[in-house]
Amino acid sequence: MGLLARLLSEDTAKSVVAVACESLNELVQDVGPAALLPRLKQIVEATVALASNQAPCQTLLGADEEDGDEDGDHDNVLMDNVADLCGGLCKVAGGSIGADAADALFRAFSRFAQPGRPASDRAMALGCFAELCVELPPPLAAERHFATLQPLFSAACRDPSPAVTRNAAFGLGALCKAAPVPARAVVAEALQALYPLVAKADGAPEERRSADRAAADNALAAMCRICVGDPASAPVDQVLGLVLPQLPLCEDAGENATVVEFLVVLAATGHAALATHADAVRRALAQCLQQEKIDEKPACDQAAALLQQLGGAPA
């Protein structure tokens, strides 16, 4: 781990640093927090330097100047790997990363989210911010940066790029779920930002259908996350009416587990909307199970149990 960390902060070749980021991310997931924490500060500082375009591989020998398509490709691969490493560090370190380091990561990646950046940069930054909201405790991420992230994610849902809107939708849902108290005031605004992505996918041309459908799947899952964050005050009845006919989600099937979590929360709290939509819930769960569209076994087991609880036949 020490060698890989030094490569991040000392090597002058972007291709080498990109591979080092990828390898370090994989290693961190394998060894866990006990091995990471002694070197966490060093690795976070190197990650921030890379995201800020201040590492040796970006500043020495004119490395920060455009040198044609090959150098642009190196930049894209490098920054994608840096963003992945950022998410991986936060997943393993959690709250141990600290407020100062978390703030530094948000600041470093914020330049990629600016409207004038290429769509690939904006999608990367939004995805990174979303992962930070998921992996870090709310006081370090979702709550602390809510006032900045909420309008950023909502505005990005209107972006012409489906890659941007997909990550924006995921981020908006993750943010509101992790910070339900500040989200309460903007639930209607958030749902209004997400709904056009669902409507847009329904009429998408063939060449955009898959990408727009993936963004719509993330938007539907984001609506569920928003409701999970505060089911007592969210418009659960309306969200169920929109989400259930779309199940199972196919372009991003991993989000079916998010919908199952939403339904399980409603059942556990005895929410009245679940009884109102009981027939549609049974049909949706049965289809998800029969088509094997729920990737995670715990969620699959929860879906089967809920289906039986609602009087449906076992899948």
C-alpha positions in Angstrom: 0.0 0.0 0.0 2.9 2.4 0.8 4.4 1.9 -2.7 1.1 2.6 -4.4 0.5 5.7 -2.3 4.0 7.0 -3.2 3.3 6.4 -6.9 0.2 8.6 -6.6 2.1 11.5 -5.1 5.5 11.1 -6.9 5.3 9.4 -10.3 5.3 11.7 -13.4 3.5 9.3 -15.8 -0.3 9.7 -15.9 -0.7 6.1 -17.1 1.3 4.7 -14.2 -0.7 6.8 -11.7 -4.0 5.8 -13.2 -3.1 2.1 -12.7 -1.8 2.8 -9.2 -5.2 4.4 -8.3 -7.0 1.4 -9.6 -4.8 -1.0 -7.8 -4.9 0.9 -4.6 -8.7 1.0 -4.7 -8.9 -2.7 -5.1 -6.3 -3.2 -2.3 -8.2 -1.0 0.1 -11.4 -2.9 -0.4 -9.5 -6.2 0.3 -7.5 -5.2 3.4 -10.1 -3.0 5.1 -9.8 -0.1 7.5 -7.2 -1.5 9.9 -4.5 -1.5 7.1 -5.9 1.7 5.5 -6.1 4.1 8.5 -2.4 4.4 9.2 -1.9 5.7 5.6 -5.3 7.4 5.1 -4.0 11.0 5.5 -1.3 10.4 2.9 -3.6 8.8 0.4 -6.3 11.4 0.8 -3.8 14.2 0.3 -2.5 12.5 -2.9 -6.1 12.0 -4.1 -7.0 15.7 -3.5 -3.8 16.8 -5.3 -4.8 14.6 -8.3 -8.4 15.9 -8.4 -7.0 19.5 -8.1 -4.6 18.9 -11.1 -1.6 19.5 -8.8 0.1 16.1 -8.7 3.6 15.7 -10.4 2.1 13.7 -13.2 -0.1 16.7 -14.1 2.4 19.6 -13.5 5.9 18.4 -14.4 7.3 18.6 -17.9 4.2 20.3 -19.2 2.0 17.5 -18.2 -0.9 19.9 -17.6 -0.9 21.1 -21.2 -2.9 19.5 -24.0 -0.7 17.1 -26.0 -3.3 15.6 -28.3 -5.8 12.9 -28.1 -3.5 10.4 -26.3 -2.9 12.8 -23.4 -6.7 13.5 -23.3 -7.4 9.8 -23.0 -4.8 9.5 -20.2 -6.5 12.4 -18.4 -10.0 10.8 -18.7 -8.8 7.4 -17.4 -6.8 9.0 -14.7 -9.6 11.1 -13.3 -12.1 8.3 -13.5 -9.8 6.2 -11.5 -9.2 9.0 -9.0 -12.9 9.4 -8.5 -13.3 5.7 -8.0 -10.5 5.7 -5.4 -12.2 8.6 -3.6 -15.4 6.6 -3.3 -13.5 3.5 -2.3 -11.6 5.4 0.5 -14.8 6.8 1.9 -16.5 3.4 1.8 -13.7 1.7 3.8 -12.7 4.6 6.1 -16.2 6.0 6.8 -16.3 8.6 9.5 -12.6 8.1 10.2 -11.8 10.2 7.1 -12.8 13.3 9.1 -14.5 16.5 8.2 -11.5 18.3 6.9 -10.6 15.6 4.5 -14.2 15.1 3.3 -14.4 18.9 2.7 -11.2 18.8 0.7 -12.5 16.0 -1.5 -15.7 17.9 -2.2 -13.8 21.0 -3.1 -11.3 19.2 -5.3 -14.0 17.5 -7.4 -16.3 20.6 -7.5 -14.4 22.0 -10.5 -15.5 19.1 -12.6 -19.1 19.8 -12.0 -19.1 23.3 -13.5 -21.5 23.8 -16.5 -18.7 24.5 -18.9 -17.0 21.2 -18.3 -17.5 18.2 -20.7 -20.4 15.9 -19.9 -18.0 13.1 -18.9 -16.4 15.4 -16.3 -19.8 16.5 -14.9 -21.0 12.9 -14.8 -17.9 11.9 -12.9 -18.1 14.6 -10.4 -21.8 14.0 -9.7 -21.2 10.3 -9.3 -18.4 11.0 -6.9 -20.5 13.4 -4.8 -23.3 10.8 -4.7 -20.9 8.1 -3.5 -19.7 10.4 -0.7 -23.3 10.9 0.4 -23.8 7.1 0.5 -20.5 6.1 2.1 -19.8 8.9 4.6 -21.8 9.8 7.7 -24.3 12.5 7.0 -22.6 15.1 9.3 -19.5 14.8 7.0 -21.3 14.8 3.6 -25.1 14.8 3.0 -26.1 17.1 5.8 -22.9 19.2 5.7 -23.1 19.9 2.0 -26.8 19.7 1.4 -27.3 23.4 0.6 -24.7 23.0 -2.3 -25.5 19.5 -3.5 -29.3 19.7 -3.7 -29.5 22.5 -6.2 -26.6 21.0 -8.1 -28.2 17.6 -8.5 -31.6 19.1 -9.3 -30.2 21.3 -12.0 -28.2 18.5 -13.5 -31.4 16.4 -13.9 -32.2 18.8 -16.8 -28.8 18.2 -18.5 -29.0 16.9 -22.2 -26.5 14.2 -21.4 -28.1 10.9 -20.1 -24.8 10.1 -18.3 -25.1 13.3 -16.3 -28.8 13.0 -15.6 -28.3 9.4 -14.5 -25.7 10.3 -11.9 -27.7 13.4 -10.9 -30.8 11.4 -10.2 -28.9 8.8 -8.1 -27.2 11.6 -6.2 -30.4 13.5 -5.5 -32.0 10.4 -4.1 -28.9 9.4 -2.0 -28.6 13.0 -0.7 -32.3 13.2 0.4 -32.2 9.8 2.0 -29.1 10.5 4.0 -30.3 14.0 5.1 -34.0 13.7 5.6 -34.4 16.7 7.8 -33.1 19.4 5.4 -34.6 17.4 2.5 -38.1 17.8 4.0 -38.3 21.3 2.7 -37.4 20.4 -0.9 -39.1 17.0 -1.4 -41.6 18.5 -3.9 -38.8 20.2 -5.8 -36.7 17.1 -5.9 -39.5 14.9 -7.3 -40.3 17.6 -9.9 -36.7 17.4 -11.0 -36.8 13.7 -11.3 -40.1 13.1 -13.0 -39.2 14.5 -16.5 -36.5 11.8 -16.7 -39.2 9.1 -16.5 -41.4 10.9 -19.1 -38.4 11.5 -21.4 -37.5 7.8 -21.5 -41.0 6.8 -22.5 -40.7 8.7 -25.7 -37.0 8.4 -26.4 -35.7 7.6 -29.9 -34.2 4.2 -30.5 -30.6 5.5 -30.4 -31.1 7.0 -26.9 -33.6 4.6 -25.5 -31.2 2.5 -23.4 -29.3 5.5 -22.0 -32.5 7.4 -21.2 -34.2 4.4 -19.7 -31.2 3.9 -17.4 -31.5 7.5 -16.3 -35.3 6.9 -15.7 -34.5 3.8 -13.6 -32.2 5.9 -11.4 -34.9 8.6 -11.2 -37.5 6.1 -10.0 -35.1 4.6 -7.5 -34.3 8.1 -6.3 -38.0 8.8 -5.7 -38.0 5.7 -3.5 -34.9 6.8 -1.6 -36.5 10.2 -0.9 -39.6 8.5 0.5 -37.5 6.1 2.6 -35.8 9.1 4.2 -39.1 10.5 5.4 -42.1 8.3 4.6 -44.4 10.1 7.0 -44.3 13.4 5.0 -43.3 12.3 1.5 -46.0 11.8 -1.2 -45.7 8.1 -1.0 -49.0 7.4 -2.7 -48.1 9.3 -5.8 -44.6 7.8 -5.9 -46.0 4.3 -5.7 -48.4 5.1 -8.5 -45.5 6.1 -10.7 -43.0 3.5 -9.7 -45.0 0.2 -9.5 -46.1 0.1 -13.2 -42.5 0.5 -14.3 -41.3 -2.6 -12.4 -39.1 -4.5 -12.9 -36.5 -1.9 -13.7 -34.4 -3.4 -16.5 -31.7 -1.0 -17.6 -30.4 -0.6 -14.1 -31.7 -3.8 -12.5 -29.6 -3.2 -9.4 -32.1 -0.5 -8.4 -34.9 -3.0 -8.0 -33.4 -3.7 -4.6 -33.9 0.0 -3.8 -37.6 -0.3 -4.6 -37.9 -3.4 -2.4 -36.3 -1.6 0.5 -38.9 1.2 0.0 -41.8 -1.3 0.1 -40.4 -3.1 3.1 -40.1 0.2 5.0 -43.7 0.9 4.2 -44.8 -2.5 5.4 -42.8 -2.2 8.6 -44.3 1.2 9.4 -47.8 0.2 8.4 -48.1 3.0 5.8 -51.6 3.3 4.5 -50.4 3.7 0.9 -49.2 0.1 0.8 -52.7 -1.2 1.4 -54.1 1.2 -1.3 -51.7 -0.2 -3.9 -51.6 -3.8 -2.6 -52.6 -5.4 -5.9 -50.0 -3.4 -7.9 -47.4 -4.2 -5.3 -48.1 -7.9 -5.5 -47.9 -7.9 -9.3 -44.7 -5.9 -9.3 -43.0 -8.1 -6.7 -44.1 -11.3 -8.5 -42.7 -10.0 -11.8 -39.4 -9.0 -10.2 -39.0 -12.4 -8.6 -40.2 -14.4 -11.6 -37.9 -12.6 -14.0 -35.0 -12.7 -11.4 -34.5 -9.0 -11.6 -33.4 -8.5 -8.0 -29.7 -8.9 -7.8 -29.1 -8.9 -4.1 -30.2 -12.0 -2.2 -31.2 -10.2 1.0 -33.5 -8.0 -1.1 -34.8 -11.0 -3.0 -35.7 -12.7 0.3 -37.4 -9.6 1.6 -39.4 -9.3 -1.7 -40.6 -12.9 -1.4 -41.5 -12.5 2.3 -43.4 -9.3 1.6 -45.2 -10.9 -1.3 -46.4 -13.7 1.0 -47.3 -11.2 3.7 -49.6 -9.4 1.1 -51.2 -12.6 0.2 -49.4 -13.2 -3.1 -48.3 -16.7 -4.3 -44.6 -17.5 -3.6 -42.4 -17.0 -6.6 
